[in-house]
Structure formats: structure tokens, C-alpha cells
Amino acid sequence: MSETRHIQPAAAQHSWRRFKSGAMAGLLFVCALLVMAPLFLVLYFLIREGASALDWNFFTQLPKPTGEAGGGMANAIVGTLVMLAMAAVIGVPLGVMGGIYLAEYGSDRANDWIRFTADVLNGIPSIVWGMVVYVLLVVPFKTFSAYAGGVALGLMMVPLVMRTTEEVLILVPQGYREAGLALGIARWKIITVIVVKTALKGIVTGVLVAMARVAGETAPLLFTALGNNFWSHRLSEPISALPLQIFTYAISPYDDWHRQAWAGALVLMAVILILNVSVRILSRGRKFK
């Protein structure tokens, strides 16, 4: 009889623990769905409102004059790609070399200050970057330009690429460096040929993350690139970009422009999704042995 009484409370406790475990698993699953819900809602509205405006003309034609239906965002798409390329030219070398310095050369005290500065810069609102570049490049040259827009986006990329590069390089086993030194290889060659090459996939992942972050920025481009409804034949001229064109169309009173704004947002979202999927593919199975 005593053994039966002992077994019953133990079975009840086991059932209660299973119930709590299942309840918490269900709660976490609901929380995960709530986290993903905004993404699916954004995609749903973008597809519903913008898919009807996506046609060949949207990708090949310039915006029509004010109030006239039709046209496209070909210049804005090209402008976005141009400024992303310029931002990469500025942000990638500076960020990667800064990350190499933090991981391989700098002293502890100096590195702490550099990391703190990079983290602060990562948190600065994008409009502040636009205002700074406006003072440095737009005011002295008295013109908005693709150069200014590319510099603004590139400066935003630098701290993010630098911190990502540092973290990836730190993951490379110290034995790689020691083996190179034991063979008499110069330290700079060990870093460039062995360490950076080993961590290259992670560095590229960080670069793509930074590009995805700046691809949708509008505020800094309002102060630097300004926008243009025509083709920009020189980088020293104002240039259009998808975020700028979306902003202009979204605040207009014309229904057709609203429809094209949704389509532009859908294209921009697709670009960012492609970059993020590329990050997931590159980072899959990345291990250092």
C-alpha cells in the first residue's frame, strides 16, 4: 500500500512537469510566430499593393511627368546600385582593415576605445550621417551628387564591417598564426594569406549584412543625392535611388504614383531579402578547426 501511495505522487509530478514543458513550448512557438508576423504582413501588403505595377516598363522607363500615369523607376534602380557600389568601395576596405587592426595588432586599451567608438557610430541615426556629409561635400561643392550619397552610405558601413570582421578573425584558431610564424613567414603575410583567407566567407557575410542595412536608407540620401527624375550621366550630379523615389511617390496625391511606390518598395525588399539569403547561404556550415 505504501509503495502505491509513493508511485501516485511521482506520476502526478511527472505529468505536471510534462504539462509545464508543453505549455512553455507552445508559448515560445506563439512568440516566434509573433516575431515573424510583421515580416509576413509587410510582404503581404507589398505584394498586394505593388505587384500590379511591376511590369517591363517599371524596370526600363523613367518616371513620367507630374500627374501623368505610367512610367517606371529604371533610373532609381540603377542609382541605388551605383551608390551601393560606391559605398562598398569606401566602406569595405576601411572596415576590413580596421577589423584586421583590432584582431591582430592594436593594444587592449586602444582597441577598447576603437570598439566603443564603432558601437556608438553604429547607433547614430542615419539622418545625422546625411547632415555630416552634406556639410562636408554638398555645401563646399554647391551641388548634390552621387558621390555624396555613396560617401554617406559608405561611412555608415564602416563600423559594422569593422566589428564583424574583427569577430570573424578572432574565431580563427591561434594555431594557424603560430604555425606560420614557426615556418618563418612574415606576420603580414600570415594575416593576409592564412588568417583572412580562412575567415573570408565570414567577412563577405558581414559586408553583405552592411549593404543590406544601408540599401534602404532614405534620410542620408535626402541631404546628399537629393534625387533626379532623369538619367544621371555624371556622378557629380544629383542621382535618384529607390528609397528616394518611393518617398517622393508615397507623399504625392496621385494614385498611380502610390501604386508605383508600393512596387518600388517591393523591389527594394526583394533586394534586401536576396542579400540576407546570400548571408544565410554563406554563413551555413562556417566552422574553423
Backbone bond lengths (Angstrom), bond angles and torsions (degrees), N, CA, C in turn:
res aa  C-N    CA-C-N  psi(-1)  N-CA   C-N-CA  omega(-1)  CA-C   N-CA-C  phi
1 M - - - 1.467 - - 1.530 110.89 -
2 S 1.334 117.18 -42.98 1.470 120.53 -179.30 1.525 111.50 -64.64
3 E 1.365 116.07 -36.54 1.458 119.02 178.39 1.522 110.58 -64.95
4 T 1.342 118.15 -38.98 1.469 122.02 179.02 1.518 110.71 -63.36
5 R 1.361 116.38 -42.38 1.471 119.70 178.29 1.537 111.25 -64.02
6 H 1.332 115.44 -33.92 1.476 118.88 -179.66 1.529 111.31 -71.68
7 I 1.323 117.40 -36.81 1.460 121.72 -178.17 1.518 111.21 -70.09
8 Q 1.341 117.72 -38.67 1.468 120.35 -176.48 1.530 113.04 -62.36
9 P 1.347 121.11 -47.25 1.469 119.96 176.50 1.524 112.54 -62.52
10 A 1.356 117.03 -37.38 1.463 119.63 179.08 1.530 110.49 -63.49
11 A 1.332 117.82 -42.38 1.462 121.39 178.93 1.529 110.80 -65.84
12 A 1.346 115.49 -38.24 1.467 118.68 178.90 1.526 111.09 -65.83
13 Q 1.345 115.71 -41.12 1.465 118.59 178.31 1.525 111.64 -64.56
14 H 1.337 115.98 -39.17 1.463 119.55 178.39 1.529 110.88 -63.23
15 S 1.320 116.94 -43.12 1.468 120.45 178.66 1.532 111.07 -63.80
16 W 1.348 116.36 -39.14 1.469 120.14 179.09 1.519 111.36 -65.57
17 R 1.361 116.50 -40.43 1.460 119.68 177.50 1.527 111.00 -64.36
18 R 1.323 118.06 -40.69 1.468 121.46 178.19 1.532 110.44 -64.02
19 F 1.341 114.97 -39.84 1.467 118.31 178.72 1.530 110.96 -63.47
20 K 1.356 117.21 -45.70 1.464 120.29 178.79 1.520 111.31 -62.79
21 S 1.327 116.88 -41.25 1.463 120.26 179.28 1.532 110.89 -62.70
22 G 1.331 116.03 -44.51 1.457 119.43 178.99 1.524 112.16 -65.25
23 A 1.344 115.79 -40.04 1.465 119.53 179.10 1.527 111.29 -63.35
24 M 1.338 116.93 -43.52 1.465 119.83 178.93 1.520 111.39 -66.30
25 A 1.346 117.20 -38.94 1.467 119.77 177.04 1.523 110.67 -62.26
26 G 1.350 116.22 -42.10 1.458 119.46 177.37 1.517 112.48 -64.06
27 L 1.351 116.94 -40.10 1.464 121.06 178.79 1.525 111.12 -64.13
28 L 1.337 116.71 -42.85 1.464 120.33 178.77 1.522 111.21 -65.61
29 F 1.342 116.90 -36.32 1.464 120.17 177.64 1.526 110.61 -64.32
30 V 1.336 116.44 -42.21 1.469 120.11 177.33 1.528 110.39 -62.72
31 C 1.337 117.02 -42.05 1.468 120.38 178.41 1.534 111.07 -61.74
32 A 1.342 115.67 -39.77 1.466 119.18 177.91 1.528 110.84 -63.28
33 L 1.327 116.87 -40.91 1.462 119.91 177.31 1.520 111.54 -63.90
34 L 1.344 116.48 -39.20 1.462 119.83 178.37 1.520 111.53 -65.21
35 V 1.340 117.02 -34.55 1.458 120.39 177.52 1.529 110.64 -66.74
36 M 1.331 116.40 -40.18 1.468 120.20 -178.19 1.521 113.01 -80.44
37 A 1.330 116.97 -19.66 1.463 120.39 -175.65 1.527 113.36 -57.01
38 P 1.349 120.58 -44.71 1.471 118.69 179.79 1.524 113.51 -58.28
39 L 1.346 117.58 -38.68 1.467 120.02 178.27 1.520 110.96 -61.90
40 F 1.328 116.37 -46.31 1.465 119.21 -179.49 1.529 111.32 -67.34
41 L 1.342 117.53 -34.91 1.463 119.63 176.53 1.525 111.18 -65.31
42 V 1.353 116.34 -42.33 1.461 119.74 178.08 1.524 110.14 -62.01
43 L 1.324 116.86 -47.36 1.468 119.86 179.65 1.528 111.25 -61.64
44 Y 1.324 116.41 -39.91 1.465 120.04 -179.70 1.521 111.57 -61.90
45 F 1.340 116.50 -48.23 1.462 119.56 -178.52 1.530 111.30 -68.30
46 L 1.327 117.42 -38.20 1.462 119.55 178.56 1.519 111.37 -63.49
47 I 1.328 116.74 -43.08 1.465 119.88 179.83 1.516 110.63 -69.02
48 R 1.334 116.60 -42.51 1.467 119.75 -178.16 1.521 111.93 -65.15
49 E 1.336 117.20 -42.48 1.461 120.30 -174.86 1.526 113.23 -88.72
50 G 1.342 117.02 -29.81 1.457 118.96 -171.48 1.506 116.53 -105.96
51 A 1.332 117.76 -18.66 1.466 119.13 -175.78 1.528 111.88 -62.42
52 S 1.325 117.53 -31.83 1.469 120.29 -177.66 1.527 112.40 -68.03
53 A 1.336 117.57 -22.34 1.469 120.89 -179.62 1.519 112.68 -92.38
54 L 1.327 117.41 -5.52 1.460 120.29 -179.95 1.520 109.93 -83.61
55 D 1.303 115.94 108.47 1.456 121.83 175.07 1.523 108.12 -145.57
56 W 1.317 115.85 -175.21 1.463 119.95 -177.62 1.524 111.30 -63.08
57 N 1.327 116.34 -36.68 1.469 119.70 -179.55 1.530 111.87 -64.41
58 F 1.327 116.28 -33.73 1.457 119.37 -179.05 1.519 111.37 -61.46
59 F 1.328 116.84 -34.81 1.463 121.31 -177.11 1.526 113.15 -92.67
60 T 1.318 118.40 -9.15 1.473 119.80 -174.21 1.526 114.35 -122.39
61 Q 1.327 118.91 -16.41 1.460 120.77 -175.26 1.526 111.37 -107.57
62 L 1.337 113.93 158.79 1.458 121.16 175.42 1.528 109.91 -83.97
63 P 1.326 117.66 163.30 1.475 119.69 175.83 1.532 111.32 -60.41
64 K 1.307 115.07 141.78 1.464 120.49 176.98 1.534 110.16 -76.39
65 P 1.333 117.03 162.39 1.467 119.51 176.61 1.526 111.41 -59.43
66 T 1.308 115.48 160.87 1.466 121.80 -175.65 1.525 111.06 -54.76
67 G 1.314 115.80 127.88 1.450 122.01 177.15 1.507 114.63 88.12
68 E 1.326 118.73 -10.55 1.457 121.86 -178.69 1.523 108.90 -94.60
69 A 1.344 116.24 131.99 1.457 120.96 -177.69 1.528 110.52 -75.81
70 G 1.331 114.78 157.85 1.463 120.14 176.95 1.516 112.07 96.23
71 G 1.312 114.73 -163.51 1.455 120.32 -178.00 1.514 111.69 86.18
72 G 1.324 115.21 -172.07 1.457 119.36 -177.68 1.510 111.63 -154.07
73 M 1.315 115.44 -164.00 1.460 121.99 -178.47 1.524 111.47 -127.89
74 A 1.317 116.84 36.50 1.465 119.51 -178.18 1.521 111.44 -59.10
75 N 1.333 116.81 -42.69 1.470 119.27 -179.22 1.521 111.88 -66.60
76 A 1.338 116.34 -34.32 1.464 119.51 180.00 1.527 111.08 -70.28
77 I 1.328 116.55 -39.20 1.466 120.07 178.52 1.522 110.37 -63.85
78 V 1.329 116.22 -46.06 1.468 120.09 178.86 1.526 110.23 -64.75
79 G 1.337 116.96 -40.89 1.458 120.41 179.60 1.520 112.42 -61.96
80 T 1.328 116.70 -40.02 1.459 120.04 177.08 1.522 110.99 -61.89
81 L 1.335 117.13 -45.03 1.465 120.66 179.58 1.523 111.31 -64.39
82 V 1.339 116.57 -39.20 1.468 120.02 179.70 1.520 110.70 -63.53
83 M 1.318 116.98 -46.96 1.462 119.14 -177.65 1.521 112.46 -71.94
84 L 1.330 117.62 -30.25 1.463 119.03 174.01 1.529 110.43 -66.50
85 A 1.345 116.32 -38.97 1.466 119.42 177.31 1.528 110.62 -64.07
86 M 1.334 116.91 -43.16 1.465 120.03 178.02 1.522 110.98 -64.59
87 A 1.328 116.95 -39.97 1.459 119.90 178.38 1.520 110.88 -62.96
88 A 1.340 117.25 -38.82 1.456 120.43 178.43 1.524 111.31 -65.94
89 V 1.334 116.55 -38.58 1.465 119.97 178.69 1.526 110.90 -61.28
90 I 1.324 116.64 -34.86 1.473 120.56 -179.83 1.517 111.40 -85.85
91 G 1.326 116.99 -49.08 1.451 120.99 -170.56 1.516 115.22 -76.91
92 V 1.336 117.68 -35.21 1.464 119.70 -175.05 1.531 112.16 -69.09
93 P 1.352 119.61 -53.07 1.476 117.53 -179.98 1.523 113.21 -60.57
94 L 1.341 116.88 -45.24 1.461 119.46 -179.54 1.529 111.31 -63.55
95 G 1.331 116.53 -44.88 1.455 120.19 -179.04 1.515 112.76 -65.75
96 V 1.333 117.09 -44.43 1.460 120.40 -178.66 1.525 110.66 -66.17
97 M 1.335 117.21 -45.47 1.465 119.22 179.68 1.528 111.46 -65.53
98 G 1.331 116.82 -36.48 1.463 119.12 175.37 1.518 111.72 -64.12
99 G 1.338 116.87 -40.51 1.460 120.06 177.32 1.519 112.39 -65.16
100 I 1.336 116.57 -38.02 1.471 120.03 176.73 1.525 110.34 -63.40
101 Y 1.324 116.59 -41.94 1.472 119.44 178.85 1.522 110.70 -61.26
102 L 1.332 117.04 -44.85 1.468 120.23 -178.68 1.520 111.57 -64.19
103 A 1.333 116.99 -39.22 1.459 120.34 -175.12 1.520 113.29 -81.47
104 E 1.332 117.40 -27.13 1.462 119.58 -169.27 1.526 115.09 -118.83
105 Y 1.321 119.63 -24.54 1.458 119.78 -168.30 1.533 113.93 -122.92
106 G 1.300 118.13 -50.72 1.457 121.58 -165.96 1.521 114.34 -60.17
107 S 1.324 115.42 155.97 1.464 121.24 174.81 1.526 109.83 -76.64
108 D 1.324 115.93 163.37 1.462 120.18 -177.00 1.529 111.63 -61.62
109 R 1.327 116.93 -44.65 1.466 119.54 -177.71 1.529 111.20 -66.40
110 A 1.341 116.58 -45.89 1.466 119.67 179.34 1.524 110.88 -63.68
111 N 1.335 116.02 -40.86 1.465 119.23 -179.76 1.518 111.95 -64.29
112 D 1.324 117.34 -37.28 1.467 119.73 178.08 1.523 111.02 -61.23
113 W 1.323 116.91 -41.88 1.459 120.18 179.39 1.527 111.40 -69.17
114 I 1.329 116.63 -38.47 1.470 119.84 179.60 1.521 109.90 -66.47
115 R 1.324 116.75 -43.11 1.469 119.61 178.59 1.523 110.62 -63.41
116 F 1.299 116.78 -42.79 1.466 120.21 178.81 1.527 110.40 -60.93
117 T 1.330 116.91 -43.23 1.462 120.76 178.80 1.516 111.01 -63.07
118 A 1.334 116.95 -43.27 1.465 120.75 179.85 1.523 111.16 -63.27
119 D 1.330 116.75 -40.65 1.464 119.82 179.19 1.529 111.09 -65.81
120 V 1.331 116.90 -38.19 1.467 120.19 176.96 1.530 109.91 -65.09
121 L 1.329 116.91 -43.24 1.464 120.45 179.88 1.527 111.28 -63.68
122 N 1.329 116.98 -34.70 1.467 119.92 177.12 1.522 112.18 -64.02
123 G 1.324 116.12 -26.25 1.462 119.72 -178.47 1.510 114.77 -93.89
124 I 1.342 117.69 -3.93 1.462 120.38 -179.71 1.526 109.92 -69.39
125 P 1.326 119.96 132.76 1.469 121.60 177.16 1.528 111.08 -58.00
126 S 1.324 115.66 143.17 1.463 120.23 -175.69 1.524 112.13 -62.38
127 I 1.334 117.30 -29.32 1.467 119.33 -179.24 1.523 110.85 -65.22
128 V 1.332 117.15 -29.07 1.458 120.31 177.85 1.520 110.47 -67.33
129 W 1.333 116.66 -40.88 1.464 119.87 174.76 1.525 110.57 -58.23
130 G 1.330 116.00 -42.41 1.454 119.34 178.94 1.516 112.46 -62.25
131 M 1.315 116.98 -41.48 1.472 120.32 179.44 1.529 111.38 -65.38
132 V 1.349 116.77 -39.09 1.463 120.17 179.98 1.527 110.54 -64.70
133 V 1.333 116.33 -47.77 1.469 119.33 -179.64 1.529 110.48 -67.70
134 Y 1.329 117.41 -31.09 1.463 120.60 175.58 1.529 110.64 -59.68
135 V 1.328 116.16 -43.42 1.468 120.40 179.93 1.528 110.80 -70.22
136 L 1.336 116.67 -36.39 1.466 120.10 -174.25 1.530 113.44 -80.81
137 L 1.341 117.60 -35.41 1.463 119.97 -172.05 1.526 114.32 -119.75
138 V 1.326 117.40 -37.55 1.469 119.19 -175.18 1.525 110.51 -77.49
139 V 1.318 117.49 -48.85 1.462 120.48 -177.80 1.528 112.43 -63.59
140 P 1.354 119.21 -48.02 1.474 117.78 -179.10 1.521 113.44 -62.85
141 F 1.335 117.99 -38.56 1.465 121.31 -177.88 1.523 112.71 -91.39
142 K 1.336 116.02 -4.62 1.465 122.41 175.24 1.530 112.95 57.46
143 T 1.308 117.22 36.71 1.462 120.54 176.56 1.523 110.00 -161.77
144 F 1.331 115.46 142.97 1.454 120.52 169.18 1.531 107.94 -76.05
145 S 1.316 116.70 152.69 1.463 118.00 -174.78 1.520 111.16 -160.04
146 A 1.346 114.20 163.18 1.459 120.12 173.48 1.520 110.66 -65.82
147 Y 1.341 116.20 -33.10 1.465 119.26 177.21 1.529 110.74 -56.80
148 A 1.325 116.02 -48.30 1.462 120.04 -177.73 1.529 111.03 -63.16
149 G 1.332 116.59 -42.10 1.459 119.60 178.41 1.517 112.18 -63.46
150 G 1.343 116.54 -43.32 1.456 120.10 178.69 1.515 112.31 -63.93
151 V 1.347 116.99 -39.61 1.461 120.50 178.61 1.527 110.54 -64.20
152 A 1.333 116.94 -43.19 1.463 120.01 179.77 1.528 111.20 -60.23
153 L 1.322 116.99 -46.35 1.466 120.12 179.28 1.527 111.01 -68.01
154 G 1.341 116.40 -38.07 1.460 119.54 179.48 1.515 112.74 -64.19
155 L 1.335 117.13 -41.20 1.462 120.33 178.05 1.527 111.22 -64.45
156 M 1.323 116.83 -33.53 1.464 119.50 177.01 1.526 111.47 -68.24
157 M 1.331 117.00 -28.71 1.459 120.70 -179.43 1.528 112.71 -75.81
158 V 1.326 117.27 -30.59 1.471 121.02 -170.08 1.526 113.26 -54.75
159 P 1.341 120.55 -55.69 1.474 118.72 -176.65 1.516 113.66 -63.38
160 L 1.336 117.26 -35.54 1.461 119.64 -179.95 1.522 110.89 -68.51
161 V 1.339 117.56 -44.73 1.462 120.54 178.79 1.531 110.17 -64.88
162 M 1.313 117.22 -39.27 1.461 121.02 -178.77 1.526 111.53 -62.50
163 R 1.317 116.84 -48.30 1.469 119.87 -178.44 1.530 111.05 -67.35
164 T 1.326 117.72 -38.18 1.459 120.18 178.28 1.522 111.00 -65.84
165 T 1.337 116.48 -43.98 1.458 120.45 179.17 1.517 111.45 -60.94
166 E 1.333 116.68 -42.65 1.460 119.91 179.28 1.524 111.15 -60.35
167 E 1.334 116.43 -46.80 1.462 119.73 -177.79 1.519 111.49 -62.70
168 V 1.325 117.29 -38.42 1.457 120.38 -179.37 1.524 110.92 -70.09
169 L 1.331 117.40 -41.29 1.463 120.36 -179.68 1.524 111.52 -66.12
170 I 1.324 117.40 -34.75 1.463 120.43 178.95 1.533 110.74 -63.76
171 L 1.333 117.20 -28.99 1.459 121.11 179.93 1.525 113.26 -71.67
172 V 1.328 117.59 -18.64 1.460 119.99 178.77 1.523 108.74 -68.26
173 P 1.325 118.73 126.85 1.474 120.62 -176.14 1.525 112.54 -56.44
174 Q 1.321 115.63 140.93 1.460 121.62 179.47 1.521 111.64 -63.09
175 G 1.327 117.17 -25.44 1.454 120.68 179.66 1.512 113.46 -60.41
176 Y 1.346 117.63 -29.91 1.453 120.46 177.04 1.522 110.38 -61.37
177 R 1.315 115.76 -44.33 1.461 120.26 -179.29 1.533 110.74 -67.71
178 E 1.320 115.69 -43.49 1.463 119.78 -178.86 1.524 111.62 -64.26
179 A 1.325 116.50 -37.71 1.466 119.45 178.38 1.525 110.71 -64.69
180 G 1.321 117.21 -40.44 1.456 120.13 178.32 1.516 111.86 -65.42
181 L 1.330 116.92 -42.54 1.464 120.41 178.08 1.524 111.09 -63.97
182 A 1.337 117.01 -37.24 1.460 120.61 179.27 1.533 111.64 -64.99
183 L 1.325 116.41 -28.53 1.461 120.39 178.07 1.526 112.47 -85.47
184 G 1.334 116.65 -0.05 1.455 120.23 178.31 1.515 114.60 81.87
185 I 1.317 117.82 18.11 1.461 121.40 179.29 1.521 109.20 -79.83
186 A 1.326 116.63 139.86 1.460 120.88 179.37 1.524 109.94 -61.06
187 R 1.337 115.93 148.28 1.462 120.08 -175.58 1.514 111.74 -62.57
188 W 1.343 117.63 -41.77 1.465 119.27 -179.35 1.520 111.31 -63.44
189 K 1.340 116.02 -33.65 1.467 118.72 179.30 1.522 110.97 -73.19
190 I 1.337 116.78 -35.40 1.471 119.83 175.73 1.521 110.32 -61.15
191 I 1.327 115.82 -42.97 1.464 120.07 -178.11 1.519 111.29 -66.01
192 T 1.342 116.57 -47.40 1.472 119.66 -174.52 1.523 112.67 -75.79
193 V 1.335 117.23 -39.47 1.464 120.33 -173.02 1.533 112.37 -89.61
194 I 1.340 116.60 -34.36 1.466 119.35 -174.96 1.526 111.62 -103.14
195 V 1.345 115.99 -58.33 1.462 119.48 -172.19 1.529 111.28 -68.03
196 V 1.338 116.81 -52.79 1.464 119.86 -178.30 1.523 111.24 -64.45
197 K 1.332 116.79 -39.26 1.464 119.09 179.32 1.525 111.12 -64.08
198 T 1.332 116.40 -38.20 1.464 119.92 178.25 1.531 111.31 -64.88
199 A 1.322 115.83 -38.03 1.469 120.70 -176.58 1.531 112.83 -95.13
200 L 1.332 117.41 10.40 1.464 120.27 -172.00 1.524 112.69 -59.53
201 K 1.321 117.11 -40.83 1.464 119.68 -178.76 1.523 111.01 -62.16
202 G 1.327 116.41 -40.82 1.463 119.96 177.86 1.517 112.49 -67.61
203 I 1.340 116.91 -36.60 1.464 120.18 178.05 1.525 110.36 -65.07
204 V 1.327 116.44 -44.52 1.469 120.02 177.79 1.524 110.71 -61.50
205 T 1.321 116.45 -37.85 1.465 120.36 176.77 1.522 110.83 -59.84
206 G 1.339 116.92 -45.21 1.462 120.55 178.19 1.519 112.56 -62.93
207 V 1.327 116.88 -37.86 1.461 120.84 178.31 1.526 110.48 -64.06
208 L 1.322 116.93 -43.80 1.466 120.37 179.83 1.524 111.47 -65.32
209 V 1.330 116.68 -37.45 1.468 119.90 176.53 1.524 110.32 -62.17
210 A 1.336 116.52 -43.32 1.460 120.20 179.16 1.524 111.28 -64.59
211 M 1.327 117.49 -40.60 1.466 120.56 179.04 1.522 110.88 -65.73
212 A 1.326 116.53 -39.21 1.463 119.32 177.33 1.524 110.95 -63.79
213 R 1.332 116.39 -33.81 1.467 119.74 -179.52 1.519 111.39 -67.88
214 V 1.334 117.36 -43.09 1.464 119.69 -174.57 1.528 113.06 -86.87
215 A 1.336 117.49 -13.08 1.470 120.02 -174.90 1.524 112.19 -61.45
216 G 1.321 117.73 -32.79 1.458 120.37 -176.57 1.513 115.06 -99.70
217 E 1.337 117.31 9.92 1.464 119.71 -178.27 1.527 111.16 -72.33
218 T 1.324 114.89 133.37 1.466 120.95 179.45 1.523 112.09 -110.54
219 A 1.326 116.68 -44.60 1.465 121.22 -173.00 1.526 113.65 -55.77
220 P 1.351 120.00 -47.85 1.467 117.57 -179.28 1.524 113.05 -66.09
221 L 1.339 117.17 -28.61 1.465 119.77 -179.71 1.529 111.80 -74.45
222 L 1.329 117.60 -26.36 1.461 119.79 175.57 1.521 111.62 -62.85
223 F 1.335 116.67 -31.65 1.464 121.67 -179.32 1.530 112.51 -89.33
224 T 1.319 117.95 -14.65 1.465 119.66 -170.37 1.524 113.19 -122.12
225 A 1.348 117.35 -56.38 1.467 120.31 -177.25 1.527 111.90 -86.88
226 L 1.318 117.39 -29.18 1.469 126.30 177.06 1.515 113.26 71.19
227 G 1.342 118.76 -48.73 1.451 122.04 -176.24 1.516 111.83 114.51
228 N 1.332 116.01 157.89 1.464 121.85 -176.27 1.514 107.73 -161.68
229 N 1.319 117.58 130.71 1.462 121.20 -179.71 1.520 112.82 -86.09
230 F 1.319 116.79 5.52 1.465 120.75 -179.13 1.527 108.97 -126.67
231 W 1.326 115.48 176.85 1.460 119.27 176.04 1.523 109.75 -70.33
232 S 1.323 116.34 137.87 1.458 121.37 175.78 1.532 107.87 -99.27
233 H 1.322 115.66 113.34 1.453 120.21 -175.78 1.522 112.99 -89.16
234 R 1.321 116.89 -10.82 1.459 120.90 177.89 1.524 109.08 -134.81
235 L 1.316 115.15 144.57 1.450 119.56 -179.48 1.516 112.50 -72.03
236 S 1.316 116.92 -12.26 1.465 120.77 177.69 1.522 112.07 -85.63
237 E 1.334 118.10 4.06 1.461 122.75 179.51 1.526 109.87 -103.96
238 P 1.345 117.26 159.87 1.469 119.33 171.01 1.522 110.31 -57.86
239 I 1.305 116.60 144.33 1.461 121.66 -175.61 1.520 109.48 -135.70
240 S 1.305 115.46 148.15 1.462 120.06 -179.98 1.522 110.05 -86.56
241 A 1.309 115.46 164.13 1.469 122.85 175.87 1.522 107.35 -153.39
242 L 1.303 116.38 155.44 1.463 119.97 -177.97 1.529 112.83 -56.43
243 P 1.325 120.17 -46.60 1.476 118.20 178.75 1.522 112.64 -60.36
244 L 1.343 117.30 -39.13 1.464 119.93 178.91 1.523 111.48 -66.42
245 Q 1.338 116.65 -43.62 1.468 120.03 -179.13 1.515 110.61 -66.61
246 I 1.320 117.30 -38.45 1.464 120.69 177.33 1.521 110.31 -62.58
247 F 1.325 116.48 -44.37 1.462 120.64 179.23 1.525 110.82 -61.42
248 T 1.328 117.41 -45.74 1.467 121.29 -179.12 1.519 111.47 -62.28
249 Y 1.327 116.63 -44.57 1.460 120.57 -178.47 1.532 111.70 -71.27
250 A 1.341 116.47 -35.53 1.466 119.15 -175.92 1.524 112.23 -67.30
251 I 1.339 118.38 -31.65 1.461 120.83 -178.39 1.527 112.08 -93.42
252 S 1.340 117.19 3.29 1.470 120.56 179.74 1.533 110.10 -80.49
253 P 1.331 117.78 164.14 1.468 120.30 179.68 1.529 113.59 -92.20
254 Y 1.335 117.83 9.31 1.464 120.74 -173.39 1.526 110.55 -102.60
255 D 1.339 115.69 130.57 1.465 120.76 -178.09 1.522 111.96 -64.11
256 D 1.326 117.21 -38.47 1.464 119.22 -179.22 1.527 110.83 -65.11
257 W 1.318 116.80 -37.19 1.461 119.67 177.07 1.521 111.17 -68.33
258 H 1.333 116.75 -35.26 1.465 119.42 175.17 1.528 110.26 -61.57
259 R 1.327 115.54 -42.19 1.469 119.94 179.39 1.530 110.84 -62.87
260 Q 1.337 115.69 -41.05 1.464 118.69 178.92 1.530 111.74 -70.95
261 A 1.325 116.36 -30.24 1.467 118.77 175.48 1.522 110.71 -62.86
262 W 1.318 116.95 -42.29 1.462 120.38 175.69 1.527 110.37 -62.06
263 A 1.329 116.74 -41.44 1.468 119.59 179.41 1.526 111.02 -64.61
264 G 1.339 116.96 -41.66 1.457 120.12 176.92 1.514 111.94 -62.11
265 A 1.336 116.08 -40.89 1.465 120.01 177.38 1.524 111.09 -63.63
266 L 1.340 116.59 -36.20 1.461 120.32 177.63 1.527 110.87 -65.04
267 V 1.329 116.87 -43.14 1.462 120.43 178.32 1.528 110.81 -64.05
268 L 1.334 116.51 -43.45 1.463 120.19 179.19 1.527 110.57 -63.47
269 M 1.316 116.80 -40.73 1.457 120.40 177.41 1.522 110.71 -63.25
270 A 1.336 116.56 -38.26 1.463 120.13 178.72 1.530 110.72 -64.25
271 V 1.322 117.05 -40.06 1.472 120.66 177.92 1.527 110.28 -61.79
272 I 1.330 116.38 -45.45 1.466 120.15 -179.31 1.529 110.61 -66.12
273 L 1.336 117.27 -38.98 1.456 119.79 177.64 1.520 111.40 -64.30
274 I 1.329 116.53 -39.60 1.467 119.85 178.23 1.524 110.71 -62.36
275 L 1.331 116.36 -42.86 1.464 119.66 178.18 1.526 110.97 -63.22
276 N 1.332 117.08 -41.69 1.460 119.63 -179.17 1.528 111.77 -70.22
277 V 1.325 117.32 -36.72 1.465 119.60 175.95 1.527 110.02 -65.18
278 S 1.331 116.25 -38.39 1.463 119.64 176.39 1.524 110.86 -61.42
279 V 1.333 115.85 -39.55 1.466 119.83 176.84 1.523 110.52 -61.03
280 R 1.329 116.97 -44.22 1.460 120.18 -178.93 1.528 110.86 -63.87
281 I 1.330 116.52 -39.74 1.459 119.71 -179.74 1.526 110.91 -67.63
282 L 1.329 116.77 -42.80 1.462 120.10 -178.60 1.517 112.26 -69.01
283 S 1.334 116.67 -34.81 1.462 119.88 -177.06 1.510 112.87 -85.18
284 R 1.327 118.66 -4.87 1.441 121.41 -178.92 1.535 110.35 -70.43
285 G 1.293 114.95 127.01 1.464 119.50 177.64 1.503 114.53 69.09
286 R 1.346 119.05 19.81 1.461 120.45 -179.91 1.522 108.77 -78.65
287 K 1.319 115.27 110.51 1.463 120.72 -179.03 1.520 109.01 -136.00
288 F 1.313 116.76 146.25 1.446 122.24 175.28 1.526 108.23 -113.30
289 K 1.289 116.00 127.66 1.459 120.80 -177.44 1.531 109.25 -110.02
